[in-house]
Amino acid sequence: MIHPSPDRIRQLTDRWIGQEERLQKVAEAMLAQEDWTVHLRGLPFVEEIPPREGEAYGRDLRGANLRARLHPRIDVTRATERDAALVASVTLDGLQNNTPLPGVTPFPVALESAEGIALAMRKGDRFLLARAARIPIGVVRWALRREFTDLTDDRAYGEISGVAVATTHRRVGVGSVLVASAEWDIAAEGNEVALLRTTIEVGLVPWYERLGYAVRRVRQFTYPDAPTFLDAIMTKRLAVIGRGAGPHG
């Protein structure tokens, strides 16, 4: 074991200043299970670490602020019927593991098959798929609805649902990106309001409030095989972009 001096630690840390693009490439190569060490070329002190067989340079990430910078770019695209099985798989992982005890939740979780998702697409529901380094990591769904128009000035709105993020990519902002992408889609089709529902006891109301949503109504539900719970209906006013102007269609 080596104990670097404070001056040495500073040198190893300073070499990453301005290297955000390099770290992004490293992260994307890691996720794609490619040789990520090729992106260390030219980095100071990298020759001090011997490379493993088949890799260009030694695995040298000394001093890198990984939490702040080692996040690959998130790409969000409109899913098609060809992606229905993929959407179902990501949703299954995201919604079944949304509590500290993986796979355990006391509340009913609506999971759809690939066939059900494809049918919903044909009926007009939109599904947006998030990828990092080409790997699917999240999904969100929205659809034009009129059930709660008394909360939206008697206008149709885009209802956001099914926000699901893979357990391997939690707490790095993927959920926020998905919600923002759905909002863009909704506004691009000329709608002024986004609406969503969330179980209060799950604890996501404060998170949605930080994204600009406000609780407009609370309802109580009871199911035979689940606890009685409170369902919050939340809305957010959007700036209309114009039909067809969104990045997904």
N, C-alpha and C positions, 0 to 999 in steps of 0.2 A: 504494500500500500504506500502511496506517495502522499505527502502532506505539502501542497504548494504554498508558497509564501503569499502574503496579501498582494504584493506587487505582481506576482505571477498570475494570480486570480484576476486582477484588474486587466492584465494583458489579454488573457483568454476571453474575458467578457467584452473588452473593447473591440476585438476583431469582428464581432457580429453587428456592430453599428452600421446601419444602412444595408443590412443583408436580408431584409424581409423577403425579397423575391427568391433568393437562394433557399431560404428555409421553406418557402411554399413548395418549391420544386422537390426538396428533400421529402417533405410530407407526402406529396402526391406519389412519389416513387415508392415510399414505404407502403402506402395503401395498395399500390398496384403490385407489390411484392417484386419490385425491380431493384437493380443495384443503385441505391440512393447515394452511395459514396462518390459517384461521378460528379455530383453537384458540389463537392467540396474542393474541386480543383481551384487552386490559387488562394485558398484560405490560409492565413498565417498559422504556422505551427502544425499544420495537418500532417506533415511528413514525420512527426514524432511518434505517431501511432502506427504500428505495423498493420498492413491490410490483411484481411482474411482471404482465403483462396477464392478466386473468381471475382473479387471486388477491386475497384480501381484504387481506393485509398482506405486508410484505417477509419474505423467508425468513431469519428471525433466530433462530438457535440459539446465539448467542454465550454462552459460559459454561455451557452445559448439560452435565451429566455423562452423556453418551449411553450409555456402556458399562454404567453402573450402573442407569440408569433407563429408557432408551429401548427397552423390551421389551414388546410388546403381550401382553395376557393370552392364555394358552394354554387352549383349550377342548378337552376330550377327550370323544368320544361313541362309542357302540357302532355300528359300521358294519353296514349291512344288505346284502342281495344287490344292491340298487340301487347300492351304493357299490363294488361289486367292481372295476370298471375303475379307479376312483380309487385304491383300495388298491393295485392292481397297479402303477399308475404311480408312486405315491410310493415303494413298495418298490423298484422298479427304480432310481430315482434314488438312494435312500439306500444300497442294498447294492452297487451297481456303483461307487459313488464313495466307498468307505469307507477309502481309503488316500491318502497324499500325492500319488500319481499317479492322477488321475481316470480311472476306467474300467479300472484295472489292479489285479489282485490275483492272487497265485499260488495261492490256495486256492479250492476249489469254492464257488460261490455258488448257492444254490437259489432260483430265481426262478419264480414261478407266474403263469400267465395269469389273466385275469379269470374265465374259466370254471372254472379250477381252484380259485380262491378262493371263488367262489360255491358250488361243490360242497363245499368244506371247511366253509363256513358251515352248509350243510344237514346235514352230519354232526356238527355241534356245536362246531366251532372258533369262538372269538370273536376278532374283529378290532376294535381300538380305533383311532380316527382322531383325530389332533391337528390343530387349526386355530388359526391366528393371524390375526385380522381376517378371518375367513371363508375364508382360504386354507389348503388342506391342506398340512401341513408334516411330518407324521410318522405312523408306524403301528407297532403292536405286536400280536402274536398270542399267544393262550394257549388251551390245551386241557386237558381232564381226561385224565390218563394214569396207567398203572400199571406201566410198564416197569421203573422203579427203586424199587419199593416197599420193597426191602431197605434203602434209605436213608431211608425216610419212615415207619418203624414199621409197615410193611405196610398203609399207607393210600394211597388215591388222592391225587394232588397236581395242582396246576395248573402245567403246563409253559409257560414264557414263551419265545417265539422271535420271530424276524423283527423285532427292534427296528430301525427304519430312520428316519432323520431327513434331510430335504431338505438338500442342500449349502448352501443359502442361510441355514439356521437352525441351524448347528452351534455348539456351545460356548456356548449360552445356557441350558442346562438342560432342553431339550425331551426328551432321552432319559430323564433322571431322572423327569420328569413321566409319561412313557409307562409306564415300569416300575412306578412307584407306582400308576398307574391300573389296570394289570393286576393288581397285588397286591390292590388294593381289590376288584376284581371276583372274584378267586379266593377271598378271605376271605368276601365277601358270600354266596358260594354254599356256605359251610360247610366250606371246606378250610383245613387248618392249615399247609400247606407249599407254597411256590413253588419250582420247580426250573427251572434253565436250563442250557444248554450253550454253551460258547464255545471257540473255537480259541485255545490259549494264545499261539501265536506272533503273533496279531493285537494282543495287548497289552491286552485289556479286563479281564483278571482283577482288577487293582487297582481299576478303576472299579467293578466289581460288588461287590468287597469293601467299598468305601466305602458302598455301598447296603445292606450288611448280609448279603451272601451269603458262604458259605464253601465252599471246594473240598472235595468229598467223595470224588471218584474221578477218575482220569485214565486215558484210553484212547488208544492209538496207532492212527492210521488211515493207510492208503496207498491212493492211487488211481492208475491208469495214467498219467493226464495231469496229475497234480498232485504237489506235494512231500508226503512223509510229514510228518504233523503230530500234535500232541497235543490231545486234546479233553478239556476240563475240565467235569465235572458239578458244579454248585454248587447249594446249597439255602439257603433262608431260612425260619425259623419265623414264621408270621403270627398275629396276633390275630384270631380268628374273629369276624366282625361279625354274621353271621346271614343266612340265605338270603333273597335279594330285597332286601337293605338297601343294596346298592351304588348309586352314582350313575349307572350305565349300564344298569340293568335291574332 
